[in-house]
Amino acid sequence: MKSRGPYRRHSTPFKLQLCQDIRNGVMGRRDAQRTYGVSANLIQLWLTQFDRGELNDEEAEASVIAEYEAHIAALERKVGQLTMELDLVKKTPRQPIAGDSGNSSIITGPRPALSDGGAK
């Protein structure tokens, strides 16, 4: 049996659309299983929640907003971290490298030393 890896999370709009499609006869449960790779038990759970009214547009919007807010918070933390690192790099003076004559490049590196002719 093929392993699916880590748990997948499905968004509320996806669940809502899938349940609406099944209840309206657009697709059957087995078609949904094959198309989306979702187990029959999970589809049954979603359909039960849909029939009870636990899956609705307001909940879907709330979950999307919560996901966006979490993503924004993560990005803000990353920006703060990168800003601190940049400030640290700006404040640290660059130490000259011994023998740095300015004739080197990041890509090619320093120029090779000339031979005194002793090698044969």
HELIX and SHEET records of a PDB file:
HELIX    1   1 THR A   12  ARG A   23  1                                  12    
HELIX    2   2 ARG A   29  TYR A   36  1                                   8    
HELIX    3   3 ALA A   40  ARG A   52  1                                  13    
HELIX    4   4 ASP A   57  LYS A   91  1                                  35    
END                                                                             
